[in-house]
Amino acid sequence: METRKQTHVAILTSPGMGHIIPSLELGKSLVSQHDLKVTLFIPTTSKSPQSSTLHNNQDGLNVINLPPVDITHLVAGETSLVVRITTIVRESLASLRSIIETSQQTPTVLIIDLFSTDALDIADEFKMSKYMFSTSNMSAYAFLAYLPKIKRVKNNNDLVSRLTELVHVPGCKPIRVGLLADPNTGSYGCMLRHVTRFKELSGVLLNTFEDLEQETYRALIDDEIAELIPTPSVYPVGPIIKPTVGPSKNQAIHCLSWLDNQPNGSVLFVSFGSGGSLSSEQVTELAFGLELSQQRFIWVVRNPIDFVLPSSYYLDAGNTKEIDPSDFFPDGFLARTQQVGLVLPNWAPQVEILSHASVGCFLSHCGWNSTLESILNGVPMIPWPLFADQHLNATLLSDDIKVAARTQIPPGKEVIRREEIKRMIRLVMEEGDEEGQNLRRRAKELKTSALRAISIGGSSYNSLCQLVEKWNTESDSVQL
Ligand SMILES: O=c1ccn([C@@H]2O[C@H](COP(=O)(O)OP(=O)(O)O[C@H]3O[C@H](CO)[C@@H](O)[C@H](O)[C@H]3O)[C@@H](O)[C@H]2O)c(=O)[nH]1
């Protein structure tokens, strides 16, 4: 009997670990659980980190780093990250097209991410079905899908005032416009261009699960509301998170063995995602806040945004030193906290840390991957949003899902003071605090419900099966 050819799915992610990591995990799961053939395309620049760290050792999954593109002349002076990322993707499309054109088995499905909608033209050319993998939460997606419906503004003054305007996306909690798409930056127009192409998609895979965002999910599948939010079919398929990621072995062993020696639930993990940095003043306050809280901690530290490297750094020929926290920490901080704290420069094996029994709380910038990783490991959070969807995620976690402390982070660029940081940490970490107990209980419940969603027969598992079946049927008919 002739065996059917595996369905070939292409995934195009925009560069940035927050998108690459979940896209890779989606690819792995389509290969290992659903027997598809997957090619993941990653646009790069000469400055891109080597994604060989992304553990690709699976038959059926091909990870292709597209040739590096140079966008410096195209975005000179442009500060918007969204515009930069969009440009990198757009400049990589010629390479993507030629790889697809010459591939032995043309993919029948193309899954893009939010910043890759320009690739939909290639999908049209090669008659591939068009899907998007949204790496953020469902409310963010609903908001973006609704964006074209929001009345356009006339001038710059209007733009500024709209930052704080509440948008009532049907069926969802009101969202401040500026939280997701700052109309004062180039990102707004660029985002609008991406979201107006959502209507071309056959479906959107969301890295979340039904039980986590029930209200929004109901709105998105409600026929009446669908008239108002121009969105294709949605498929919550998450949490899709990575099991491990690229730290050097020594670093992993060191921090994990340090955790082995700490009591259960006693360590606060502090990290701001793949690119988040604080100001020097804020780093100082956080250091003192940690010290005042008298809790154990692991802190993944980056050079502060406004930090000027010491002159010795430039004088040192061939300097490979990337970061030395003692250059910017308060005097004596490392010595005073060495019995209780571990400072890791730049990067840590986050998932391993979060899954360790000694970790009791995650102080996080609330990137959606970090959020899902915390949820899947039953760890309550202290939200410290910095940019993009993170404020929205933080509100969701504190007010709706109730797995994160309610923080009093001042609006704008104000600094969070050490006393407030100490208060938040103690609230979650100390045994006796009722609010902390509730958060820990809720974190356990969510872990159970997240695990249920991705297990065989669970809502996310079924959603993905439904899609795969559709893709297989379509692919079979192409091959006939
Ligand atoms: O030291 C580190 C730091 C990060 N990570 C991993 O890197 C990923 C980071 O992703 P995320 O938590 O989502 O943060 P960002 O990198 O900031 O992600 C971008 O993309 C996300 C998904 O769209 C958005 O929610 C964020 O706001 C946006 O900044 C996670 O898997 C982490 O486990 C590590 O393994 N070690």
The ligand as an SDF file (V2000), in Angstrom:
LIG
                    3D

 36 38  0  0  0  0  0  0  0  0999 V2000
   17.8880   34.6690   30.7280 O   0  0  0  0  0  0  0  0  0  0  0  0
   16.9810   34.3150   29.9920 C   0  0  0  0  0  0  0  0  0  0  0  0
   16.0400   35.2130   29.4460 C   0  0  0  0  0  0  0  0  0  0  0  0
   15.0220   34.7080   28.6480 C   0  0  0  0  0  0  0  0  0  0  0  0
   14.9680   33.3730   28.3840 N   0  0  0  0  0  0  0  0  0  0  0  0
   13.8860   32.8380   27.5420 C   0  0  0  0  0  0  0  0  0  0  0  0
   13.5820   33.7540   26.5070 O   0  0  0  0  0  0  0  0  0  0  0  0
   12.1780   33.8340   26.3050 C   0  0  0  0  0  0  0  0  0  0  0  0
   11.7620   35.2600   26.5170 C   0  0  0  0  0  0  0  0  0  0  0  0
   10.4680   35.4380   26.0450 O   0  0  0  0  0  0  0  0  0  0  0  0
    9.4510   36.4530   26.7470 P   0  0  0  0  0  0  0  0  0  0  0  0
    9.3340   36.1550   28.1760 O   0  0  0  0  0  0  0  0  0  0  0  0
    8.1730   36.4120   25.9890 O   0  0  0  0  0  0  0  0  0  0  0  0
   10.1320   37.8550   26.6710 O   0  0  0  0  0  0  0  0  0  0  0  0
   10.7090   38.7320   25.4430 P   0  0  0  0  0  0  0  0  0  0  0  0
   11.9250   38.1440   24.9420 O   0  0  0  0  0  0  0  0  0  0  0  0
   10.7770   40.1150   25.9670 O   0  0  0  0  0  0  0  0  0  0  0  0
    9.5290   38.5990   24.3360 O   0  0  0  0  0  0  0  0  0  0  0  0
    8.9820   39.4390   23.3430 C   0  0  0  0  0  0  0  0  0  0  0  0
    7.9780   38.6030   22.7330 O   0  0  0  0  0  0  0  0  0  0  0  0
    6.9310   38.1730   23.6150 C   0  0  0  0  0  0  0  0  0  0  0  0
    6.0250   37.2270   22.8500 C   0  0  0  0  0  0  0  0  0  0  0  0
    5.3850   37.8770   21.8150 O   0  0  0  0  0  0  0  0  0  0  0  0
    6.1840   39.3920   24.1590 C   0  0  0  0  0  0  0  0  0  0  0  0
    5.1820   38.9860   25.0620 O   0  0  0  0  0  0  0  0  0  0  0  0
    7.1920   40.3100   24.8690 C   0  0  0  0  0  0  0  0  0  0  0  0
    6.5460   41.4640   25.3630 O   0  0  0  0  0  0  0  0  0  0  0  0
    8.2910   40.7020   23.8830 C   0  0  0  0  0  0  0  0  0  0  0  0
    9.2390   41.5630   24.5050 O   0  0  0  0  0  0  0  0  0  0  0  0
   11.5350   32.8950   27.2970 C   0  0  0  0  0  0  0  0  0  0  0  0
   11.2690   31.6650   26.6690 O   0  0  0  0  0  0  0  0  0  0  0  0
   12.6190   32.6940   28.3600 C   0  0  0  0  0  0  0  0  0  0  0  0
   12.5900   31.4200   28.9890 O   0  0  0  0  0  0  0  0  0  0  0  0
   15.8620   32.4990   28.9100 C   0  0  0  0  0  0  0  0  0  0  0  0
   15.8120   31.2770   28.6880 O   0  0  0  0  0  0  0  0  0  0  0  0
   16.8620   32.9900   29.7060 N   0  0  0  0  0  0  0  0  0  0  0  0
  1  2  2  0
  2  3  1  0
  2 36  1  0
  3  4  2  0
  4  5  1  0
  5  6  1  0
  5 34  1  0
  6  7  1  0
  6 32  1  0
  7  8  1  0
  8  9  1  0
  8 30  1  0
  9 10  1  0
 10 11  1  0
 11 12  2  0
 11 13  1  0
 11 14  1  0
 14 15  1  0
 15 16  2  0
 15 17  1  0
 15 18  1  0
 18 19  1  0
 19 20  1  0
 19 28  1  0
 20 21  1  0
 21 22  1  0
 21 24  1  0
 22 23  1  0
 24 25  1  0
 24 26  1  0
 26 27  1  0
 26 28  1  0
 28 29  1  0
 30 31  1  0
 30 32  1  0
 32 33  1  0
 34 35  2  0
 34 36  1  0
M  END
$$$$
